[in-house]
Amino acid sequence: MEDNKIIAPMSRIHMVPMDVIAGFEVRPGMYEINGATAIPCGVNFTVYSYGATSCELLLYKNMEDEPYAVLPFPENYKIGKVYSMIVFGLNINDFEYAYRMDGPYNPEEGLLFDKNNVLLDIYAKAVTGQRAWGIPKKEGVFYKARVVKDDFDWRDYTHPLIPMEDLIIYEMHVRGFTRHFSAGVTHPGTFAGLMEKIPYLKELGINAVELMPIFEFDEMKDYRLVDGRAVMDYWGYNTVSFFAPNTSYAAGAEYNKEGTELKELIRALHENGIECILDVVFNHTAEGNELGPCFSFKGFDNNIYYMLTPDGKYYNFSGCGNTLNCNHPIVHQMILECLRYWTTVYHVDGFRFDLATILGRNEDGSPMSKPPLLQSLAFDPILGNVKLIAEAWDAGGLYQVGSFPSWNRWAEWNGRYRDDMRNFLKGDFGMWETAANRITGSKDIYNPQYRGNDASVNFITCHDGFTLWDLYSYNIKHNEANGWNNTDGSDDNRSWNCGAEGETQDEGILSLRRRLAMNAFAVLMCSRGTPMFFAGDEFLNTQYGNNNAYCQDSEISWLNWGDIKKNKEHFEFCKYMMAFRKKHPILRKYAGNSESGFPEIQVMGADEDTKVLRVIFAGRNEENTKDDIVCLAVNVFWEEQEFTLPVLPEGMHWKVAADTGLKNMSSVIPESGKTVELEENTVRMLERSVCIFTS
């Protein structure tokens, strides 16, 4: 029946006399379907431009650089600003395509039309010419697109639909995750390689992966040599095409089936109860400033897609040369269609928006109180179940952590959690009350009445900055390998090297570093909000002090899986803490009133005299059969401390669930998962340690 619904209109098209252009039979197309779409009798091409005066469709044989056919769109194939044409007799396996747009050229007014420019379709579902990682495009070769056939079998399954408070997010780079030989996968550095590691992800205990950019990008952008070693656009935050997956992340060629391997990965993640969140970059593109290339957006409508100064230059709130004009209705529509596409076609579970405050700027760059784009995404029905996570700042100085426009729908990377907890955990004085606020859900920032209880994504580390091990191994950044004389990357690291900069053989310093790393992970897992950590932190991966490894396709960025064995105690502790968080709902959310009379959250010792910060969470267990009380105790002081736990009701007693200082236990985690019973309520804690107690 579905096939008949499609074929019938095409049959009617054949009944109408057709035009012939460049030897192809053509008819006006389907104007409301953007991009190139395969239909039973040919391909529908739809493209729009507000400033262009004419449009040509270019057809290429696969892998060739000169078009074998040029099809100008007749004037009567244009409705409003939209050009649409059905070209009959095309086999999608046999060609690639691009466009040329003619129109006025006046850079001071932001008009860059050039009838000789070959342009990549903004709605391209696959980009050609970048199949192999690290191989540059030939000089003079343009981006072209392929028509993608979407016949993927998702099987009979449903999305995990895990509530935000129950997520544990694992941020990762697709290539760096398995590129190192120690990963032991068949297809290193690819979607398939990541899929081979799903059993590891399940063992670890995370239930969401956040993939750094996987939209098509050119890793050879800004390629150069530094001391004989190649550096490139490794992270991928310079998007070439928003609708196309990065072809060099696929293990095999996917001609006209691009995205299949990514879909297989997402399906496998879902089958294992793991959600997939994409890091998306709608704040700028790879076209750069006025000195950059013109391969797509600039050539279609430069003055619409980008924020321009009065003299036609580019506002640079992204720090990357240009800024997308997100709240212009055309760009707004494109972004909404893009996110709907990834939600419906790829079954993505959420999006993390890089430099998201740009999405709330007006066309002149000023912040908006109710940005139309952000509001549309918040209320869009198709996006109704996906996570929306904002990086609530940008390179232009707009910082909106806690005030990002949300409609009780948007969550945020809580940059204040990162900064405050880094300060607190390395022993800065005067941080007790602030640390307690961060641990208990940052309600001083996120008013539950307006933001709900799921606004805060807590993190101490992410791709941008030091790894967890480096946070306690370096006082300053060491980015010399990037080639900018160590001037790139943030100087605000809030780190501590524990007495020696970088690598050392001093076992006392190494022991302290391991303890501080455990402290940070334990506190993260015992904090209200959604925890996120950077891949490799679970086995103390290092980037050798590089806090801006954006260009490092090398062992600086690749995970060394041998570190699991080297740092097995830390690895097992991280697994234990994630399981502990899942076991105790009171750490994640309100879990009913405690029958023992304890308040839901109680903060004790938040002053400089007692030195030990204690946060007690109380409620009911998952089955609602008994009270569940957890006490997180943090001693960031450089001396041992003693304190007394509050008295529990008759019949209940305190047990030690974790002790990074080994004052109360023989191991940082209990043997065989059994907690260690305290004989008295008085506890002594080693300096710079964390203890966790349960009732």
LOVEX-75285 format. One record per residue (C-alpha): z negated, x, y negated. Coordinates in steps of 0.001 Angstrom, whole numbers, padded with zeros to 6 digits, always signed. Example, Ala and Ser with C-alpha at 12.3 -4.5 7.8 and 13.67 -1.06 7.14 Angstrom:
-007800+012300+004500/-007140+013670+001060/
! end
This chain:
+000000+000000+000000/-000915+002776-002434/+002405+004537-001777/+004295+001306-002411/+002560+000885-005758/+003898+004275-006809/+007384+004043-005312/+008229+000621-006653/+008244+001624-010352/+010279+004733-009487/+012812+002537-007689/+013146+000437-010794/+013728+003595-012828/+016696+004434-010582/+018188+001031-011329/+018498+001948-015020/+021370+004252-016084/+020091+007816-016488/+020881+010558-018944/+022035+014009-017878/+020632+017141-019542/+021459+020666-018343/+022817+019167-015131/+019660+017149-014357/+019364+013384-014315/+016527+012423-016662/+014831+009360-018097/+012039+008835-020662/+008756+009517-018913/+005185+008274-018667/+003756+009001-022110/+000091+008483-021289/-000036+011079-018478/-000359+014535-020016/+000945+017646-018296/+003424+017918-015428/+002995+015390-012625/+004891+015199-009353/+006287+011758-008557/+008295+010699-005472/+011671+011261-007127/+010985+014201-009431/+008501+015450-012006/+007135+013789-015140/+006658+016168-018085/+004561+014972-021031/+003568+017116-023987/+002539+016414-027576/+002471+018111-030954/+001688+016730-034389/+003606+019333-036372/+006608+020156-034169/+010077+018885-035017/+011572+019411-031553/+010625+020425-028010/+012384+022146-025110/+011392+022254-021459/+012100+025592-019744/+012551+025774-015962/+012242+029074-014092/+012824+030128-010533/+009569+031313-008996/+008501+034737-010257/+011540+035078-012540/+011336+035811-016264/+014457+034047-017575/+014826+030259-017406/+017584+028878-015214/+017609+025637-017220/+016643+024571-020744/+016181+020842-021313/+015810+019713-024934/+013872+016451-025280/+016189+013878-026895/+014767+012217-029994/+014576+008875-028180/+012323+010548-025577/+009659+010889-028232/+007145+008160-029073/+004850+008987-031951/+004010+012648-031460/+004472+012604-027679/+007487+013946-025770/+007901+012670-022225/+010694+013090-019700/+011154+012513-015999/+013420+015128-014425/+014835+013915-011142/+015625+016010-008112/+013053+018741-008774/+011115+020205-005862/+007758+021434-007160/+007866+024369-004728/+010992+025800-006340/+010193+026241-010024/+007782+027192-012789/+007901+025752-016292/+007018+026333-019941/+007861+024887-023362/+009319+025917-026706/+008385+024052-029882/+010263+024216-033189/+008766+023346-036553/+007581+024789-039860/+006239+028344-040008/+003686+028844-042781/+000642+030881-041709/-001240+030193-044965/-001207+026506-044024/-001957+027258-040388/+001557+026414-039160/+002908+028875-036580/+005862+027083-035013/+008522+029405-033637/+011408+028105-031538/+011536+031446-029697/+007904+031373-028492/+007460+030480-024818/+004346+028325-024535/+002035+027550-021653/+001376+023837-021171/-002128+023078-022493/-002546+020728-019508/-001220+023221-016925/-002963+022797-013576/-001925+026279-012381/-000887+029409-014288/+001547+031916-012808/+001747+035668-013178/-001922+036571-012637/-002272+036248-008901/-003560+039759-008190/-006785+040908-009871/-006410+043952-012093/-002598+043917-012269/-001406+043444-015873/+001452+041141-016782/+004699+042936-017386/+005555+043553-021026/+007389+040567-022468/+006495+038253-019580/+005102+034902-020662/+002531+032604-019142/+004177+029854-017130/+002819+026914-015162/+003314+025334-011762/+003085+021701-010748/+000136+021238-008394/+000105+018851-005480/-003342+017356-005004/-003667+016129-001430/-006996+017758-000574/-009102+016045+002078/-012683+015773+000778/-013784+014119+004018/-016451+011463+004208/-019295+012813+002100/-021172+012097-001097/-022296+014293-003957/-025810+015720-003536/-026874+014086-006854/-030041+016179-007066/-032284+015217-010013/-032535+017859-012735/-036236+018464-012134/-035562+019227-008463/-032785+021758-009100/-033173+025500-008681/-030094+026982-010371/-028578+030274-009232/-026247+031756-011865/-023541+033978-010407/-020225+035711-011021/-017709+034775-008312/-016219+038260-008033/-019363+040293-008497/-021296+038283-005919/-019323+039629-002937/-017134+042438-004314/-019413+045288-003144/-018715+046527+000402/-022332+045767+001333/-021628+042023+001023/-019990+042239+004447/-017522+039395+003850/-013911+039089+004962/-012632+038155+001501/-014708+040075-001066/-014694+038935-004672/-013195+035491-004050/-014083+031826-003650/-013708+032348+000103/-016098+035295-000019/-018673+033172-001788/-018210+030446+000822/-019023+033001+003541/-022401+033467+001826/-023459+029811+001901/-025863+030442+004833/-027537+033058+002658/-027833+030610-000245/-029464+028069+002057/-031890+030666+003397/-032741+031702-000145/-033659+028157-001127/-031525+027455-004199/-029783+024079-004404/-027322+024632-007268/-024933+027439-008134/-023795+027933-011716/-020481+029768-011628/-019618+031968-014560/-016139+031074-015924/-013600+030187-013244/-010932+028708-015540/-007793+030845-015724/-008403+033991-017742/-006707+037364-018042/-009071+040078-016831/-006630+042676-018225/-007240+041481-021776/-008564+044474-023720/-008090+046726-020694/-008957+050341-021509/-010388+053495-019998/-013884+054767-020785/-014582+058243-019413/-011791+057696-016930/-013149+054361-015670/-011396+051066-016297/-013110+048338-018304/-011702+044859-018708/-012536+041210-019411/-014639+040928-016260/-016867+037983-017178/-013930+035724-018063/-015177+034109-021269/-011678+034164-022825/-009950+031089-021457/-006179+031016-020999/-005979+027505-019526/-008781+024928-019322/-007273+022847-016496/-006366+025686-014102/-008625+027653-011735/-008459+031443-011931/-005793+032303-009359/-007103+035845-008782/-010331+034377-007382/-008379+032913-004454/-008193+035009-001273/-004662+033875-000490/-001583+032690-002357/-001720+028971-003171/+001756+028127-004397/+001633+024564-005736/-001710+024158-003977/-003744+026065-006553/-007410+025194-006458/-007501+024460-002717/-009843+027360-001957/-012151+026346-004806/-012195+022781-003493/-013032+024074-000017/-015908+026026-001539/-017263+023022-003449/-016929+020787-000385/-018811+023333+001738/-021531+023689-000895/-021964+019927-000984/-022085+019687+002797/-024986+022125+002623/-026832+020254-000114/-025885+022630-002936/-024469+021444-006230/-021770+023294-008180/-022095+023697-011947/-019326+025352-013975/-019900+027554-017019/-017240+026264-019443/-016033+027897-022661/-014754+025347-025167/-015808+027340-028222/-012766+029663-028347/-009668+030761-026405/-007962+034007-025432/-005475+033733-028314/-007849+035542-030664/-007451+035730-034448/-004332+036112-036588/-003621+039425-034849/-003842+037879-031388/-001078+036454-029190/+000476+033009-029539/+000997+031675-026013/-000269+028075-026057/-002569+026315-028543/-001326+028225-031602/+002255+027296-030787/+001617+023607-030204/-000613+022868-033223/-002473+025898-034549/-003944+023999-037506/-005370+021323-035190/-006759+023329-032268/-008549+025955-034373/-010964+025949-037307/-009071+027597-040151/-010168+028948-043513/-008375+027626-046642/-005934+030554-046451/-005050+029956-042796/-007307+032592-041212/-009642+031837-038297/-013297+030946-038571/-015143+033053-036005/-018331+031229-035030/-017704+032347-031440/-017684+036078-032162/-014407+036293-030232/-011824+035904-032974/-011275+032155-033187/-013171+028871-032915/-011884+025695-031279/-011833+022700-033607/-013743+020604-031072/-014375+017496-033173/-010782+016993-034229/-009685+013870-032309/-006897+015743-030473/-009145+018586-029295/-011924+016096-028564/-009514+014156-026318/-008323+017323-024559/-011875+018460-023742/-012870+015022-022475/-009765+014816-020264/-010446+018325-018981/-014022+017583-017924/-012935+014315-016333/-010293+016242-014391/-012783+018764-012997/-015179+015933-012164/-012664+013728-010353/-010283+016258-008811/-012727+019097-008043/-015931+017036-007612/-017889+019353-009894/-021566+018383-010359/-022228+019710-013844/-021174+021860-016757/-022967+024539-018748/-021372+024811-022202/-021128+028324-023615/-022150+028553-027323/-022413+024779-027333/-023474+024403-030968/-019817+025034-031841/-019057+021718-030140/-021209+020118-032834/-019530+021712-035852/-017216+019845-038217/-013701+021038-039001/-015053+023112-041883/-017659+024689-039623/-020642+022745-040915/-023099+021258-038371/-022782+017514-037718/-025756+015204-037185/-023944+013067-034580/-021004+015115-033282/-018383+012724-031838/-017509+015042-028950/-021094+015534-027787/-021746+011805-028028/-018578+011002-026069/-019545+013380-023288/-023052+011924-023190/-021809+008368-022689/-018537+008850-020809/-018636+006710-017628/-016797+009230-015416/-019205+011972-016494/-022165+009648-015985/-023674+011587-013069/-022773+015164-013982/-025266+017558-015555/-024557+018523-019174/-026302+021768-020126/-025958+023323-023571/-026345+026919-024639/-027754+025661-027925/-026735+028502-030235/-023597+030346-031351/-022471+033615-032920/-022386+031984-036349/-026183+031760-036463/-026595+028058-035641/-029674+027852-033362/-030493+024382-032019/-032891+024950-029111/-034999+021794-029136/-032785+020020-031671/-029419+019933-029928/-027902+016409-030255/-028668+014912-026871/-028898+011096-026634/-031442+011770-023837/-028502+013124-021843/-028071+016799-022640/-030260+019559-021235/-030491+023008-022810/-030854+026605-021819/-034352+027064-023215/-033940+030360-025050/-037476+030079-026378/-038815+029983-022817/-036990+033242-022112/-038183+034970-025281/-041768+033722-025249/-042340+034337-021556/-040865+037826-021746/-043313+038627-024548/-046255+037061-022748/-045601+038551-019323/-045411+042110-020637/-048798+041668-022304/-048163+040811-025948/-051316+039466-027604/-051521+036064-029241/-049103+034406-026799/-051574+032323-024762/-050991+028927-026354/-047235+029463-026587/-047036+030536-022939/-049011+027464-021884/-046538+025260-023775/-043574+026881-022049/-045145+026633-018580/-046033+022970-019026/-042549+021845-020057/-042100+022924-023699/-043080+019508-024983/-043713+021126-028368/-039940+021641-028453/-038649+018711-026390/-040360+015490-027350/-040201+013369-024156/-039659+010227-026241/-036349+011556-027519/-035361+014137-024913/-036790+012786-021667/-038413+015196-019215/-035272+017016-018088/-034199+018797-021260/-035479+022293-020540/-033605+024734-018293/-036122+027568-017964/-034917+031107-017443/-036133+034647-017944/-032869+036334-016981/-029197+035347-017032/-025838+037113-017079/-026353+037952-020745/-029092+040592-020904/-031214+042651-018537/-031613+041790-014868/-035170+041107-013707/-035603+044678-012433/-034124+046192-015585/-036429+044042-017708/-039312+046180-016454/-037374+049457-016145/-035896+049931-019623/-037238+049708-023160/-033744+049813-024669/-030226+048897-023589/-027934+051490-022012/-024399+050184-022540/-022616+053514-022931/-020237+052664-020071/-018789+049840-022190/-017254+052340-024587/-018795+051171-027880/-021330+053988-028298/-024091+051621-027156/-023629+049390-030215/-022744+046244-028248/-025290+043949-026614/-028575+042653-027974/-031342+044934-029194/-033853+042084-028839/-034693+042538-025153/-038505+042087-025124/-038623+044439-022158/-041026+047170-021000/-040205+050194-018867/-043782+050515-017511/-044005+054138-018592/-040657+055709-017735/-037151+054873-018924/-034888+053942-016007/-035024+055462-012563/-038206+057243-011529/-039932+058536-008412/-043392+057672-009727/-044755+055226-007150/-047377+053915-009575/-044680+052893-012062/-042463+051452-009323/-045372+049437-007936/-046128+048022-011382/-042474+047109-011916/-042374+045259-008594/-045551+043371-009471/-044254+042353-012911/-041002+041118-011365/-042988+038999-008895/-045160+037718-011741/-042109+036565-013680/-040539+034819-010695/-043812+033110-009743/-044366+031793-013262/-040748+030587-013470/-041136+028620-010238/-044431+027104-011405/-043119+025921-014778/-042131+022367-015628/-038412+022131-016323/-035386+023247-014310/-035648+026902-013224/-032603+029168-013304/-032285+032835-012394/-029489+035373-012192/-027971+036273-008823/-029489+039446-007423/-032870+039030-009097/-034205+037898-005742/-033702+041435-004400/-034192+043361-007671/-030563+044110-008426/-030022+046586-011262/-027307+047022-013882/-028746+050430-014784/-029927+049214-018171/-026613+047624-019212/-027478+044340-020934/-023885+043375-021784/-021834+044043-018650/-018994+041754-019766/-016359+044437-019115/-017790+046084-016004/-015798+045364-012864/-017808+048060-011131/-021047+048754-009291/-022802+048097-012587/-022063+044391-012093/-021457+044008-008368/-024425+042970-006259/-025556+045666-003827/-026703+043702-000789/-028466+046758+000595/-031199+046039-001931/-032398+043140+000248/-033697+045582+002829/-034911+048012+000171/-036869+045276-001651/-037656+042992+001262/-041166+042085+000061/-039800+040824-003272/-036979+038971-001504/-039403+037202+000835/-041698+036394-002092/-038843+034737-004015/-037924+032640-000981/-041564+031671-000580/-041943+030664-004245/-038860+028446-004158/-040138+026725-001029/-043553+026401-002687/-041995+024688-005713/-040183+022220-003467/-043380+021515-001504/-045387+020604-004617/-043749+017859-006714/-046456+018171-009373/-044862+021455-010445/-041611+019620-011162/-042623+016217-012520/-045345+013630-012942/-046440+012757-009396/-048945+009971-009894/-052561+010064-011007/-054927+012309-009104/-057694+010339-007395/-059998+013333-007878/-060066+012753-011628/-058124+015852-012632/-055685+015329-015536/-051978+015759-014835/-051954+019074-016707/-054970+021111-017735/-054825+024444-019579/-057798+026776-019317/-058588+030215-020725/-055825+030139-023313/-057548+032614-025608/-057857+036368-025966/-061462+036496-024782/-060904+035255-021239/-057601+037095-020828/-056520+034934-017839/-054329+031926-018580/-054817+029118-016063/-052619+026038-015863/-053708+023342-013414/-051257+020656-012281/-052689+017630-010478/-051195+014532-008885/-050227+013170-005503/-048262+014874-002761/-044702+013929-001824/-045895+011340+000708/-048501+009947-001724/-051153+010386+000962/-053522+012774-000810/-054182+014658-004001/-052212+017805-004654/-053654+020313-007125/-052068+023655-008019/-053579+026283-010304/-051366+029026-011745/-053442+031966-013022/-051792+034740-015042/-053554+037952-016011/-051271+039948-018325/-054141+042229-019421/-054264+045880-018305/-057695+045503-016687/-059076+043453-013824/-060409+040071-014806/-062873+037610-013324/-062967+033849-013805/-064264+030733-012116/-062068+027952-010834/-063200+024409-011638/-065248+022593-008996/-063218+020306-006780/-064472+016929-005470/-066519+016944-002309/-064451+017673+000754/-061869+019731-001163/-061779+023476-001676/-059505+026088-003241/-057098+028215-001226/-055038+031201-002330/-051308+030513-002041/-050074+033757-003613/-051529+036911-005128/-049227+039568-006599/-052194+041894-007179/-053529+041787-003608/-057146+041271-004671/-057593+038159-002555/-054988+038603+000161/-053558+041347+002353/-050023+040285+001408/-048559+038688-001716/-047833+035583+000363/-049952+034105+003162/-049328+035055+006748/-047323+032408+008635/-047342+030192+005565/-051105+029553+005798/-053120+029761+002612/-056250+031917+002415/-059490+029998+001840/-061793+031140-000954/-065472+031418-000092/-066525+030840-003707/-064785+029606-006820/-065167+032979-008524/-061956+034986-008503/-061201+038580-009402/-057624+039393-010355/-055971+042767-010505/-054580+043813-013867/-051138+042408-014698/-051021+039997-011767/-050472+036350-010899/-052494+034205-008486/-051645+030711-007308/-054293+028402-005840/-053959+025039-004113/-056535+022423-003293/
! end
